[in-house]
Structure formats: structure tokens, C-alpha cells
Amino acid sequence: MSEWQKVFDKNIRAYISLINEFLLKNEWQNVEVGSVLKKDTQKIKDAVSP
């Protein structure tokens, strides 16, 4: 494991905390991934047909 990776792993909680604090201050909202993904019902076969 590289020295950079060791430092990163040791401080990951601090990084996540800083990111969360930034997002909250800028009024970002938590949403579930499924609620923002577009559902595409087209079949793959149809998508690759000329």
C-alpha cells in the first residue's frame, strides 16, 4: 500500500465529514439513487438495431 493510500485511509472520515458539511451549507438534498435515475424500458436489441 502506498503512503498516499495510507494517509487517505486514515483520514477518510474527515474527508466525508467535510464533503457532507459543504453539501449541507449549499442546500444540497439527499435523495435515493433510484428516484433520480431514468428508467429506460427499451430493449437492448432495439437499441442496437439499425
VMD Tcl script that builds the backbone (N, CA, C; Angstrom):
set m [mol new atoms 150]
animate dup $m
set s [atomselect $m all]
$s set {name element resname resid chain x y z} {
  {N N MET 1 A 0.852 -1.175 0.000}
  {CA C MET 1 A 0.000 0.000 0.000}
  {C C MET 1 A 0.901 1.243 0.000}
  {N N SER 2 A 0.584 2.200 -0.867}
  {CA C SER 2 A 1.397 3.423 -0.959}
  {C C SER 2 A 1.166 4.312 0.261}
  {N N GLU 3 A 2.107 5.226 0.469}
  {CA C GLU 3 A 1.981 6.167 1.589}
  {C C GLU 3 A 0.730 7.030 1.423}
  {N N TRP 4 A 0.450 7.442 0.171}
  {CA C TRP 4 A -0.735 8.252 -0.093}
  {C C TRP 4 A -1.990 7.491 0.319}
  {N N GLN 5 A -2.062 6.222 -0.026}
  {CA C GLN 5 A -3.233 5.407 0.295}
  {C C GLN 5 A -3.398 5.269 1.801}
  {N N LYS 6 A -2.284 5.124 2.522}
  {CA C LYS 6 A -2.344 5.021 3.984}
  {C C LYS 6 A -2.900 6.305 4.600}
  {N N VAL 7 A -2.431 7.456 4.108}
  {CA C VAL 7 A -2.911 8.746 4.621}
  {C C VAL 7 A -4.393 8.914 4.302}
  {N N PHE 8 A -4.767 8.586 3.078}
  {CA C PHE 8 A -6.167 8.691 2.677}
  {C C PHE 8 A -7.051 7.821 3.554}
  {N N ASP 9 A -6.667 6.558 3.712}
  {CA C ASP 9 A -7.465 5.631 4.520}
  {C C ASP 9 A -7.595 6.106 5.959}
  {N N LYS 10 A -6.529 6.675 6.489}
  {CA C LYS 10 A -6.536 7.148 7.877}
  {C C LYS 10 A -7.481 8.339 8.054}
  {N N ASN 11 A -7.666 9.129 7.007}
  {CA C ASN 11 A -8.427 10.377 7.108}
  {C C ASN 11 A -9.757 10.372 6.370}
  {N N ILE 12 A -10.203 9.238 5.902}
  {CA C ILE 12 A -11.422 9.179 5.102}
  {C C ILE 12 A -12.643 9.745 5.828}
  {N N ARG 13 A -12.739 9.529 7.108}
  {CA C ARG 13 A -13.895 10.063 7.854}
  {C C ARG 13 A -13.897 11.584 7.847}
  {N N ALA 14 A -12.726 12.185 7.960}
  {CA C ALA 14 A -12.634 13.650 7.920}
  {C C ALA 14 A -13.037 14.166 6.547}
  {N N TYR 15 A -12.604 13.493 5.498}
  {CA C TYR 15 A -12.955 13.908 4.139}
  {C C TYR 15 A -14.470 13.839 3.926}
  {N N ILE 16 A -15.069 12.761 4.364}
  {CA C ILE 16 A -16.515 12.603 4.204}
  {C C ILE 16 A -17.260 13.669 4.994}
  {N N SER 17 A -16.791 13.951 6.187}
  {CA C SER 17 A -17.410 14.986 7.012}
  {C C SER 17 A -17.340 16.348 6.336}
  {N N LEU 18 A -16.199 16.688 5.756}
  {CA C LEU 18 A -16.050 17.966 5.060}
  {C C LEU 18 A -16.966 18.050 3.840}
  {N N ILE 19 A -17.057 16.975 3.097}
  {CA C ILE 19 A -17.933 16.948 1.929}
  {C C ILE 19 A -19.385 17.109 2.343}
  {N N ASN 20 A -19.812 16.381 3.366}
  {CA C ASN 20 A -21.198 16.492 3.846}
  {C C ASN 20 A -21.504 17.906 4.335}
  {N N GLU 21 A -20.564 18.508 5.056}
  {CA C GLU 21 A -20.753 19.867 5.552}
  {C C GLU 21 A -20.909 20.848 4.385}
  {N N PHE 22 A -20.076 20.690 3.362}
  {CA C PHE 22 A -20.171 21.542 2.178}
  {C C PHE 22 A -21.529 21.390 1.508}
  {N N LEU 23 A -21.983 20.159 1.330}
  {CA C LEU 23 A -23.255 19.914 0.664}
  {C C LEU 23 A -24.418 20.493 1.447}
  {N N LEU 24 A -24.386 20.365 2.769}
  {CA C LEU 24 A -25.470 20.908 3.590}
  {C C LEU 24 A -25.486 22.427 3.544}
  {N N LYS 25 A -24.315 23.063 3.583}
  {CA C LYS 25 A -24.250 24.524 3.533}
  {C C LYS 25 A -24.751 25.064 2.209}
  {N N ASN 26 A -24.605 24.299 1.162}
  {CA C ASN 26 A -25.029 24.739 -0.161}
  {C C ASN 26 A -26.407 24.204 -0.533}
  {N N GLU 27 A -27.143 23.754 0.476}
  {CA C GLU 27 A -28.530 23.319 0.359}
  {C C GLU 27 A -28.747 22.164 -0.615}
  {N N TRP 28 A -27.792 21.279 -0.689}
  {CA C TRP 28 A -27.983 20.068 -1.471}
  {C C TRP 28 A -28.922 19.170 -0.681}
  {N N GLN 29 A -29.660 18.349 -1.384}
  {CA C GLN 29 A -30.597 17.457 -0.723}
  {C C GLN 29 A -30.180 16.018 -0.934}
  {N N ASN 30 A -30.404 15.200 0.083}
  {CA C ASN 30 A -30.175 13.770 -0.059}
  {C C ASN 30 A -31.368 13.159 -0.778}
  {N N VAL 31 A -31.096 12.359 -1.790}
  {CA C VAL 31 A -32.142 11.644 -2.497}
  {C C VAL 31 A -31.673 10.223 -2.737}
  {N N GLU 32 A -32.610 9.333 -2.855}
  {CA C GLU 32 A -32.260 7.958 -3.163}
  {C C GLU 32 A -31.890 7.864 -4.635}
  {N N VAL 33 A -30.895 7.075 -4.929}
  {CA C VAL 33 A -30.409 6.962 -6.302}
  {C C VAL 33 A -31.535 6.572 -7.254}
  {N N GLY 34 A -32.344 5.639 -6.873}
  {CA C GLY 34 A -33.420 5.174 -7.732}
  {C C GLY 34 A -34.415 6.255 -8.101}
  {N N SER 35 A -34.562 7.261 -7.257}
  {CA C SER 35 A -35.539 8.312 -7.538}
  {C C SER 35 A -35.048 9.299 -8.592}
  {N N VAL 36 A -33.766 9.300 -8.901}
  {CA C VAL 36 A -33.246 10.252 -9.885}
  {C C VAL 36 A -32.799 9.589 -11.179}
  {N N LEU 37 A -32.860 8.280 -11.235}
  {CA C LEU 37 A -32.464 7.573 -12.441}
  {C C LEU 37 A -33.651 7.434 -13.386}
  {N N LYS 38 A -33.400 7.640 -14.642}
  {CA C LYS 38 A -34.434 7.475 -15.653}
  {C C LYS 38 A -34.551 5.990 -15.971}
  {N N LYS 39 A -35.759 5.502 -15.975}
  {CA C LYS 39 A -35.964 4.106 -16.331}
  {C C LYS 39 A -36.133 4.022 -17.840}
  {N N ASP 40 A -35.305 3.228 -18.475}
  {CA C ASP 40 A -35.361 3.057 -19.927}
  {C C ASP 40 A -35.904 1.669 -20.198}
  {N N THR 41 A -37.074 1.620 -20.764}
  {CA C THR 41 A -37.717 0.327 -20.987}
  {C C THR 41 A -37.415 -0.252 -22.357}
  {N N GLN 42 A -36.651 0.480 -23.159}
  {CA C GLN 42 A -36.313 -0.024 -24.491}
  {C C GLN 42 A -35.382 -1.221 -24.373}
  {N N LYS 43 A -35.649 -2.204 -25.170}
  {CA C LYS 43 A -34.826 -3.420 -25.152}
  {C C LYS 43 A -33.488 -3.149 -25.793}
  {N N ILE 44 A -32.446 -3.832 -25.316}
  {CA C ILE 44 A -31.115 -3.669 -25.873}
  {C C ILE 44 A -31.123 -4.028 -27.357}
  {N N LYS 45 A -31.859 -5.051 -27.708}
  {CA C LYS 45 A -31.930 -5.486 -29.104}
  {C C LYS 45 A -32.418 -4.331 -29.976}
  {N N ASP 46 A -33.427 -3.605 -29.524}
  {CA C ASP 46 A -33.960 -2.491 -30.285}
  {C C ASP 46 A -32.945 -1.350 -30.382}
  {N N ALA 47 A -32.155 -1.164 -29.340}
  {CA C ALA 47 A -31.195 -0.062 -29.285}
  {C C ALA 47 A -30.053 -0.278 -30.275}
  {N N VAL 48 A -29.679 -1.511 -30.565}
  {CA C VAL 48 A -28.564 -1.774 -31.470}
  {C C VAL 48 A -29.010 -2.060 -32.889}
  {N N SER 49 A -30.286 -2.111 -33.140}
  {CA C SER 49 A -30.786 -2.334 -34.491}
  {C C SER 49 A -30.610 -1.072 -35.329}
  {N N PRO 50 A -30.242 -1.207 -36.617}
  {CA C PRO 50 A -30.058 -0.022 -37.474}
  {C C PRO 50 A -31.357 0.683 -37.789}
}
mol reanalyze $m
mol bondsrecalc $m
mol representation Tube
mol addrep $m
